[in-house]
């Protein structure tokens, strides 16, 4: 057992068990894990000013940063471990190496320092104290932001070290038992290497959290009402549910009725149309000179939108030689330059064209750029009015037989296929980090092709909505 399993255990008990005992053939490549590893190594390189070495010789020779150390440690009776600290950082002190010692450090994505970070540092410190014969009372959490590295000092008190050892003991017991049940709080499952494996089991067992909008708390509440799985939810009488909800002082009754319909669609594989859905499509039936389809690629940890993709469509109903895709790159996070020179200018050139997008990210990004460019409020309001969020229209028009309503999920269901296989926003971000590291244009080409397909997927969804509107609106 090692500290990597502990980190998995803190995220999900089932993940730790699968990492230890699962069939690795069923494990998928995770872009998020690759991003984490890439950013981590780059952070360590810069923080140590390239004074990095791997293995025991690095400690003996006094390198500022040492990677790849494996410390065999007996944490307590019958609790053997192999601790592999992410990195050891040299500082002043006394140890078996001489007039210096090492402390553990980790790198994080995002702003929060979590229990996972704290227990990882604490467990590493316990093993490291014995390994170098020197006390370790603090560690470091490193965070990379806009080419700067922030170091957060974490004091490792005895209570925290004691808790880390106890949780490691819990991990040992868990690994000696049968595979844990799938977690009902599945928000983080989308970045897990075992997602597909668990999804198949969850679907076969009818987990309520497979229904769009049902999280852990809602699932527990439905269990309390006697609804244990998707089949029960789909067959639940709405009047009976109404009474139960009122007795439990639940006010948002329509939300639960929609869960019933979502369950029916999910089980049957058939979409359910919602009343008055065509009112959301009227814009498409009015005479328009054309439409812009907009999609961005971002690095959220750097607050950097590195690609703005614009697809100009003359006719929403059919492809044309006049349809043009334009990728606008911001290679150096120069938002002011981009806002003044390209993206807003292109939107202005076609100021009477509606802008189709999927989700609110694109609209938010453009409004921010407009404010940075000192647009007047009246101009910003006009710009806002041009945006048409197809994600909102889909949700207000249809209940689809899907687990979620993301662009990938909906576009795949309506028949669109991305040219590059197994792509995602996380994979595009991984390509972007690769490009930043070695300036190889092939990674930019992959990102641009992916973004173009995102725009085409958005168009594909728009056409599906139009084709499945009521007959009186069908364009002939």
FIFIDREN-542019 format. One line per field, with one value per residue (C-alpha): z, y, x; chain; residue number from 0. Coordinates in Angstrom, 3 decimals. Layout:
BEGIN
Z c(Z, ...)
Y c(Y, ...)
X c(X, ...)
ch c(A, ...)
i c(NUM, ...)
***
This chain:
BEGIN
Z c(0.000, -0.715, -0.425, -4.004, -2.908, 0.071, -2.288, -4.328, -1.154, -0.025, -3.392, -3.600, -1.682, -4.780, -6.863, -4.378, -4.447, -8.261, -8.451, -6.204, -7.390, -10.525, -14.043, -15.589, -19.039, -17.934, -16.925, -19.305, -20.001, -18.092, -19.590, -16.158, -14.610, -17.455, -16.982, -13.261, -13.885, -16.560, -14.495, -11.406, -13.014, -14.618, -11.249, -9.492, -12.158, -11.813, -8.024, -7.613, -10.465, -12.241, -9.264, -9.501, -9.138, -8.850, -6.124, -3.005, -4.635, -4.931, -1.133, -0.561, -3.023, -1.567, -4.572, -3.901, -5.142, -5.086, -6.963, -7.043, -3.420, -2.079, 1.699, 3.279, 6.642, 9.494, 10.422, 13.370, 14.307, 11.292, 9.075, 6.496, 3.804, 0.832, 0.786, -2.433, -1.759, -4.841, -4.202, -1.329, -0.888, 0.751, 3.636, 6.562, 9.412, 10.613, 9.138, 8.191, 5.042, 6.930, 7.631, 5.734, 5.677, 3.427, 3.737, 1.570, -1.043, -3.486, -6.435, -6.779, -9.508, -8.462, -5.491, -2.644, -0.360, 0.452, 2.958, 0.198, 0.124, 3.907, 4.583, 1.739, 3.288, 6.795, 5.817, 3.843, 6.852, 9.190, 6.873, 6.079, 9.745, 10.247, 6.838, 7.392, 11.211, 11.403, 12.505, 9.870, 11.185, 7.918, 4.215, 1.139, -1.303, -4.622, -6.938, -10.432, -11.711, -14.695, -14.793, -11.090, -8.347, -4.971, -2.029, 0.868, 4.087, 5.856, 9.516, 10.181, 13.756, 15.564, 15.453, 11.640, 11.401, 13.717, 11.572, 8.399, 9.895, 11.018, 7.570, 6.046, 8.381, 7.169, 3.616, 4.447, 5.861, 2.833, 0.395, 2.243, 1.731, -1.316, -3.831, -2.319, -3.744, -6.349, -4.672, -4.954, -4.989, -8.559, -9.489, -9.775, -11.699, -15.010, -14.470, -13.079, -15.070, -13.914, -14.965, -17.839, -15.688, -12.899, -15.321, -16.775, -13.323, -12.203, -15.257, -14.758, -11.128, -11.881, -9.698, -9.167, -9.547, -13.210, -13.751, -14.763, -11.835, -9.106, -6.794, -3.486, -1.326, -3.755, -4.014, -0.216, -0.085, -2.753, -0.837, 2.174, 0.043, -0.943, -4.355, -4.515, -8.214, -11.664, -12.460, -9.304, -10.069, -13.648, -12.510, -9.537, -9.617, -9.835, -7.604, -4.949, -5.213, -4.961, -1.655, -0.272, -1.239, 0.434, 3.590, 3.600, 3.070, -0.343, -2.380, -5.731, -6.846, -10.649, -10.301, -9.030, -11.716, -14.267, -12.630, -13.299, -16.971, -17.219, -15.811, -18.337, -21.202, -19.858, -19.585, -22.896, -24.933, -26.379, -26.099, -24.616, -26.157, -23.837, -24.384, -26.384, -27.410, -30.687, -28.992, -28.303, -31.994, -33.497, -34.079, -36.654, -38.724, -39.014, -41.968, -40.929, -43.053, -41.277, -37.931, -36.007, -33.998, -31.176, -28.990, -26.796, -25.333, -21.927, -19.193, -16.092, -13.702, -15.632, -16.380, -20.019, -23.061, -25.561, -28.569, -29.819, -32.611, -34.939, -37.575, -39.994, -41.401, -44.237, -44.167, -40.962, -42.995, -45.259, -45.708, -48.070, -49.563, -47.948, -44.445, -42.858, -39.672, -38.131, -35.165, -33.181, -30.919, -27.817, -27.362, -24.594, -22.525, -23.951, -23.498, -24.196, -27.490, -28.567, -27.561, -29.471, -32.583, -33.535, -31.798, -30.992, -34.361, -36.122, -34.080, -35.001, -38.718, -38.548, -35.910, -37.177, -37.000, -33.975, -32.084, -31.326, -28.458, -26.064, -22.376, -20.770, -20.894, -24.309, -23.534, -20.232, -21.919, -24.646, -22.230, -20.124, -23.223, -24.159, -20.728, -20.956, -24.329, -22.645, -24.430, -23.327, -21.356, -24.225, -26.595, -24.139, -23.873, -27.661, -27.711, -25.010, -26.996, -29.927, -27.955, -28.298, -25.819, -27.375, -24.060, -22.531, -25.586, -25.467, -21.772, -22.245, -25.326, -24.662, -22.053, -23.677, -22.747, -21.537, -18.331, -18.852, -21.342, -22.140, -25.700, -26.247, -24.885, -26.746, -30.043, -30.048, -29.397, -32.334, -34.614, -34.649, -34.481, -33.696, -36.272, -33.556, -31.229, -27.448, -27.387, -24.663, -23.287, -20.887, -23.745, -25.637, -22.524, -22.332, -25.969, -25.155, -22.283, -24.614, -27.159, -24.517, -23.462, -26.849, -29.380, -31.673, -34.052, -34.362, -30.942, -32.121, -35.174, -32.950, -30.768, -33.778, -35.388, -32.106, -31.663, -35.228, -34.513, -31.339, -33.500, -36.017, -33.161, -31.958, -35.500, -35.635, -32.448, -33.852, -36.984, -34.931, -32.923, -36.107, -37.792, -34.718, -34.208, -34.952, -38.569, -38.864, -38.316, -40.543, -43.346, -46.733)
Y c(0.000, 3.522, 7.164, 7.191, 4.714, 6.956, 9.880, 7.683, 6.491, 10.051, 10.773, 7.514, 4.227, 2.282, 4.026, 3.006, -0.618, -0.647, 1.004, -1.787, -4.832, -3.843, -5.156, -2.461, -3.321, -1.708, 1.512, 4.482, 7.138, 10.300, 13.679, 15.243, 12.954, 13.712, 17.443, 17.062, 15.184, 17.624, 20.752, 19.121, 18.377, 21.830, 23.436, 21.385, 22.272, 25.989, 26.030, 24.269, 26.275, 22.967, 21.633, 18.315, 14.778, 11.395, 8.864, 8.511, 10.023, 13.319, 13.471, 12.536, 15.173, 17.854, 18.716, 21.331, 18.978, 15.167, 13.005, 9.295, 8.463, 5.370, 5.089, 1.743, 2.558, 0.812, 3.463, 1.424, -2.223, -4.364, -1.278, -1.440, 1.218, 2.425, 6.218, 7.988, 11.759, 13.846, 15.793, 16.466, 20.071, 20.872, 23.336, 24.210, 21.718, 18.567, 15.109, 12.026, 13.939, 16.741, 20.372, 20.196, 18.168, 17.593, 18.374, 17.022, 19.157, 18.660, 20.540, 21.300, 22.332, 24.691, 27.026, 24.774, 22.935, 19.748, 16.908, 14.908, 17.403, 17.629, 13.885, 13.249, 15.719, 14.385, 10.750, 11.652, 13.564, 10.564, 8.303, 11.009, 11.704, 8.118, 8.011, 11.050, 11.006, 14.563, 16.064, 17.387, 19.916, 21.460, 20.817, 22.917, 23.087, 24.635, 26.337, 27.566, 30.650, 32.864, 31.674, 32.385, 29.779, 30.349, 28.296, 27.640, 26.487, 23.741, 23.039, 19.309, 18.917, 15.572, 15.370, 15.602, 12.953, 10.685, 11.153, 10.348, 7.082, 6.104, 6.774, 4.733, 1.929, 2.299, 2.030, -1.254, -2.700, -1.534, -3.166, -6.495, -6.495, -6.790, -3.966, -0.957, 0.185, 2.927, 6.310, 8.163, 11.497, 11.119, 14.700, 13.853, 10.626, 12.470, 12.761, 9.253, 6.543, 4.010, 6.041, 3.785, 0.678, 2.151, 3.703, 0.291, -1.136, 1.927, 1.714, -2.004, -1.375, 1.709, 4.201, 7.328, 9.546, 8.505, 10.757, 14.299, 16.684, 14.022, 14.366, 12.726, 14.717, 14.319, 10.597, 10.251, 12.214, 9.981, 6.890, 8.308, 8.523, 4.874, 5.399, 3.207, 3.062, 4.468, 1.889, 2.763, 6.452, 6.029, 4.093, 6.311, 7.822, 11.612, 12.175, 9.866, 11.608, 14.994, 13.954, 12.565, 15.738, 17.943, 15.831, 16.360, 20.107, 20.003, 23.059, 22.409, 19.671, 20.239, 19.369, 15.896, 15.386, 16.117, 13.478, 10.941, 11.935, 11.942, 8.396, 7.261, 8.701, 7.189, 3.704, 3.770, 5.473, 7.842, 11.626, 13.382, 16.717, 19.525, 21.873, 25.076, 24.047, 25.940, 29.325, 28.883, 28.294, 31.327, 33.131, 30.473, 31.038, 34.760, 36.059, 36.169, 37.079, 34.278, 32.831, 32.759, 29.666, 30.312, 27.988, 28.617, 26.495, 27.519, 26.908, 27.678, 27.494, 30.295, 32.174, 31.994, 31.477, 30.352, 29.730, 31.483, 29.516, 31.194, 29.351, 31.596, 29.947, 31.540, 29.016, 27.177, 24.426, 23.331, 23.365, 25.920, 26.816, 30.193, 28.670, 29.712, 28.533, 30.986, 30.044, 33.041, 32.128, 33.959, 32.342, 34.600, 35.363, 38.886, 39.486, 43.227, 42.707, 39.984, 41.949, 45.045, 43.429, 40.312, 38.604, 41.635, 43.169, 40.038, 40.077, 43.748, 43.062, 40.796, 42.738, 41.626, 37.915, 35.907, 34.000, 30.335, 28.687, 25.755, 26.662, 30.036, 30.051, 31.689, 34.509, 35.283, 35.349, 37.786, 40.138, 40.255, 41.122, 43.821, 45.412, 45.329, 47.083, 49.824, 49.082, 51.247, 49.462, 49.992, 48.241, 45.374, 44.891, 44.701, 42.179, 40.084, 39.980, 38.298, 35.174, 32.054, 29.309, 25.975, 24.215, 26.229, 25.608, 21.845, 21.695, 23.775, 21.845, 18.186, 15.533, 13.405, 9.799, 10.839, 10.921, 14.574, 17.405, 18.265, 19.204, 15.865, 13.765, 15.544, 15.925, 12.239, 11.268, 13.331, 11.687, 13.889, 12.314, 14.128, 13.541, 12.875, 9.996, 10.239, 14.020, 16.404, 19.854, 18.313, 16.668, 19.977, 21.591, 18.816, 19.498, 23.202, 22.525, 20.352, 23.156, 25.678, 23.354, 22.559, 24.920, 21.999, 23.168, 19.727, 20.287, 23.581, 21.786, 19.158, 21.864, 23.814, 20.682, 19.790, 23.293, 23.316, 20.044, 21.574, 24.370, 21.837, 19.789, 22.899, 23.406, 19.743, 20.167, 23.317, 21.424, 18.513, 20.923, 22.444, 19.096, 17.932, 21.047, 20.862, 20.521, 24.063, 25.359, 22.931, 24.822, 23.466)
X c(0.000, 1.162, 0.147, -1.175, -3.837, -4.594, -5.243, -7.557, -9.294, -9.981, -11.601, -13.536, -13.175, -14.143, -11.457, -8.757, -9.950, -9.978, -6.544, -5.211, -7.155, -9.047, -8.449, -6.231, -7.630, -10.898, -9.170, -9.359, -6.744, -7.568, -6.710, -7.153, -4.523, -2.130, -2.691, -2.018, 1.238, 2.394, 1.686, 3.170, 6.533, 6.747, 5.944, 8.614, 11.165, 10.579, 10.266, 13.624, 15.220, 15.922, 17.883, 16.067, 17.324, 15.669, 16.325, 18.432, 21.534, 19.621, 19.291, 22.938, 24.140, 21.846, 19.696, 17.028, 14.310, 14.308, 11.796, 11.136, 11.992, 10.217, 10.248, 9.321, 7.810, 6.043, 3.478, 2.221, 1.878, 0.895, 0.664, 3.443, 3.548, 5.531, 5.448, 6.408, 6.359, 5.582, 8.791, 11.167, 12.334, 15.668, 15.825, 18.095, 18.314, 20.038, 19.619, 21.621, 22.574, 24.348, 23.474, 20.192, 17.008, 14.025, 10.319, 7.474, 5.747, 2.886, 1.430, -2.275, -4.680, -7.447, -7.486, -8.635, -6.242, -8.137, -7.918, -6.286, -3.400, -3.118, -3.119, -0.669, 1.791, 1.181, 1.745, 4.866, 6.218, 5.764, 7.765, 10.328, 11.116, 12.297, 13.992, 16.244, 16.288, 15.002, 11.718, 9.328, 6.827, 5.627, 5.179, 4.457, 1.548, 2.588, 0.104, 0.940, -0.891, -0.008, 3.598, 4.073, 4.287, 2.697, 3.945, 1.554, 3.208, 1.241, 2.001, 1.859, 0.695, 0.746, -3.039, -2.992, -0.274, -2.277, -5.394, -3.442, -2.154, -5.676, -7.116, -4.303, -5.344, -8.939, -7.630, -5.890, -9.117, -11.101, -8.678, -9.038, -12.807, -15.059, -15.238, -17.073, -20.397, -20.408, -20.389, -23.677, -21.889, -20.651, -19.761, -16.056, -16.611, -16.225, -12.457, -11.935, -10.136, -12.733, -15.773, -16.880, -16.508, -18.634, -21.139, -21.972, -22.646, -24.613, -26.857, -27.488, -28.495, -30.586, -28.742, -30.834, -27.775, -27.614, -30.636, -29.797, -30.262, -30.254, -27.274, -26.472, -28.914, -31.821, -31.109, -31.203, -34.461, -36.061, -34.898, -36.720, -39.887, -39.515, -37.887, -34.784, -33.863, -34.626, -37.316, -39.229, -38.898, -40.140, -43.201, -44.011, -47.487, -47.243, -50.264, -48.851, -45.491, -47.199, -48.787, -45.517, -43.653, -46.249, -46.085, -42.328, -42.737, -41.052, -42.058, -40.367, -42.744, -42.347, -38.656, -39.528, -42.155, -39.452, -37.245, -40.014, -40.170, -36.369, -36.336, -38.952, -36.916, -33.689, -35.198, -37.069, -34.360, -36.971, -37.028, -40.062, -41.084, -42.131, -45.101, -44.614, -41.117, -41.357, -41.415, -37.710, -36.982, -38.721, -35.435, -34.490, -37.623, -37.169, -35.185, -31.534, -28.484, -26.636, -25.582, -22.322, -21.500, -19.057, -16.990, -13.937, -11.142, -9.841, -7.316, -9.418, -6.463, -4.770, -8.009, -6.947, -9.200, -6.586, -8.840, -11.962, -13.636, -16.147, -18.153, -20.075, -23.212, -25.150, -27.966, -28.859, -30.519, -27.718, -23.959, -22.474, -19.101, -19.614, -19.546, -16.260, -14.557, -12.077, -9.856, -8.592, -5.690, -4.523, -1.127, 0.139, -2.967, -3.140, -6.858, -6.682, -4.891, -7.298, -10.383, -9.308, -7.915, -9.844, -12.733, -14.891, -14.089, -15.331, -18.530, -19.010, -18.543, -21.602, -23.493, -26.896, -26.043, -27.267, -24.518, -25.239, -23.369, -23.810, -23.628, -23.014, -19.187, -18.937, -21.346, -19.631, -16.207, -17.272, -19.038, -15.862, -13.848, -16.351, -16.062, -12.250, -12.571, -14.653, -17.906, -20.824, -23.549, -25.995, -23.540, -23.096, -26.869, -27.138, -24.290, -25.972, -29.212, -27.468, -26.497, -28.662, -27.797, -28.762, -28.164, -31.020, -33.241, -32.627, -33.536, -36.690, -37.787, -36.993, -36.354, -33.675, -32.817, -29.387, -27.385, -26.471, -26.983, -23.382, -22.438, -20.664, -23.501, -26.303, -24.417, -23.421, -27.030, -28.328, -25.777, -22.679, -19.230, -16.004, -13.262, -10.688, -11.557, -12.070, -11.710, -12.841, -12.187, -9.668, -7.812, -7.725, -6.260, -3.637, -2.695, -2.458, -0.042, 2.021, 2.130, 3.199, 5.980, 7.536, 5.869, 5.021, 2.301, 0.734, -0.857, -2.381, -3.750, -5.372, -6.957, -8.232, -9.720, -11.376, -12.807, -14.126, -15.919, -17.399, -18.830, -20.168, -21.648, -23.496, -24.811, -25.862, -27.917, -29.565, -30.578, -31.924, -34.079, -35.436, -36.097, -37.992, -40.074, -43.806, -44.882, -46.165, -42.657, -40.776, -39.011, -39.813)
ch c(A, A, A, A, A, A, A, A, A, A, A, A, A, A, A, A, A, A, A, A, A, A, A, A, A, A, A, A, A, A, A, A, A, A, A, A, A, A, A, A, A, A, A, A, A, A, A, A, A, A, A, A, A, A, A, A, A, A, A, A, A, A, A, A, A, A, A, A, A, A, A, A, A, A, A, A, A, A, A, A, A, A, A, A, A, A, A, A, A, A, A, A, A, A, A, A, A, A, A, A, A, A, A, A, A, A, A, A, A, A, A, A, A, A, A, A, A, A, A, A, A, A, A, A, A, A, A, A, A, A, A, A, A, A, A, A, A, A, A, A, A, A, A, A, A, A, A, A, A, A, A, A, A, A, A, A, A, A, A, A, A, A, A, A, A, A, A, A, A, A, A, A, A, A, A, A, A, A, A, A, A, A, A, A, A, A, A, A, A, A, A, A, A, A, A, A, A, A, A, A, A, A, A, A, A, A, A, A, A, A, A, A, A, A, A, A, A, A, A, A, A, A, A, A, A, A, A, A, A, A, A, A, A, A, A, A, A, A, A, A, A, A, A, A, A, A, A, A, A, A, A, A, A, A, A, A, A, A, A, A, A, A, A, A, A, A, A, A, A, A, A, A, A, A, A, A, A, A, A, A, A, A, A, A, A, A, A, A, A, A, A, A, A, A, A, A, A, A, A, A, A, A, A, A, A, A, A, A, A, A, A, A, A, A, A, A, A, A, A, A, A, A, A, A, A, A, A, A, A, A, A, A, A, A, A, A, A, A, A, A, A, A, A, A, A, A, A, A, A, A, A, A, A, A, A, A, A, A, A, A, A, A, A, A, A, A, A, A, A, A, A, A, A, A, A, A, A, A, A, A, A, A, A, A, A, A, A, A, A, A, A, A, A, A, A, A, A, A, A, A, A, A, A, A, A, A, A, A, A, A, A, A, A, A, A, A, A, A, A, A, A, A, A, A, A, A, A, A, A, A, A, A, A, A, A, A, A, A, A, A, A, A, A, A, A, A, A, A, A, A, A, A, A, A, A, A, A, A, A, A, A, A, A, A, A, A, A, A, A, A, A, A, A, A, A, A)
i c(0, 1, 2, 3, 4, 5, 6, 7, 8, 9, 10, 11, 12, 13, 14, 15, 16, 17, 18, 19, 20, 21, 22, 23, 24, 25, 26, 27, 28, 29, 30, 31, 32, 33, 34, 35, 36, 37, 38, 39, 40, 41, 42, 43, 44, 45, 46, 47, 48, 49, 50, 51, 52, 53, 54, 55, 56, 57, 58, 59, 60, 61, 62, 63, 64, 65, 66, 67, 68, 69, 70, 71, 72, 73, 74, 75, 76, 77, 78, 79, 80, 81, 82, 83, 84, 85, 86, 87, 88, 89, 90, 91, 92, 93, 94, 95, 96, 97, 98, 99, 100, 101, 102, 103, 104, 105, 106, 107, 108, 109, 110, 111, 112, 113, 114, 115, 116, 117, 118, 119, 120, 121, 122, 123, 124, 125, 126, 127, 128, 129, 130, 131, 132, 133, 134, 135, 136, 137, 138, 139, 140, 141, 142, 143, 144, 145, 146, 147, 148, 149, 150, 151, 152, 153, 154, 155, 156, 157, 158, 159, 160, 161, 162, 163, 164, 165, 166, 167, 168, 169, 170, 171, 172, 173, 174, 175, 176, 177, 178, 179, 180, 181, 182, 183, 184, 185, 186, 187, 188, 189, 190, 191, 192, 193, 194, 195, 196, 197, 198, 199, 200, 201, 202, 203, 204, 205, 206, 207, 208, 209, 210, 211, 212, 213, 214, 215, 216, 217, 218, 219, 220, 221, 222, 223, 224, 225, 226, 227, 228, 229, 230, 231, 232, 233, 234, 235, 236, 237, 238, 239, 240, 241, 242, 243, 244, 245, 246, 247, 248, 249, 250, 251, 252, 253, 254, 255, 256, 257, 258, 259, 260, 261, 262, 263, 264, 265, 266, 267, 268, 269, 270, 271, 272, 273, 274, 275, 276, 277, 278, 279, 280, 281, 282, 283, 284, 285, 286, 287, 288, 289, 290, 291, 292, 293, 294, 295, 296, 297, 298, 299, 300, 301, 302, 303, 304, 305, 306, 307, 308, 309, 310, 311, 312, 313, 314, 315, 316, 317, 318, 319, 320, 321, 322, 323, 324, 325, 326, 327, 328, 329, 330, 331, 332, 333, 334, 335, 336, 337, 338, 339, 340, 341, 342, 343, 344, 345, 346, 347, 348, 349, 350, 351, 352, 353, 354, 355, 356, 357, 358, 359, 360, 361, 362, 363, 364, 365, 366, 367, 368, 369, 370, 371, 372, 373, 374, 375, 376, 377, 378, 379, 380, 381, 382, 383, 384, 385, 386, 387, 388, 389, 390, 391, 392, 393, 394, 395, 396, 397, 398, 399, 400, 401, 402, 403, 404, 405, 406, 407, 408, 409, 410, 411, 412, 413, 414, 415, 416, 417, 418, 419, 420, 421, 422, 423, 424, 425, 426, 427, 428, 429, 430, 431, 432, 433, 434, 435, 436, 437, 438, 439, 440, 441, 442, 443, 444, 445, 446, 447, 448, 449, 450, 451, 452, 453, 454, 455, 456, 457, 458, 459, 460, 461, 462, 463, 464, 465, 466, 467, 468, 469, 470, 471, 472, 473, 474, 475)
***
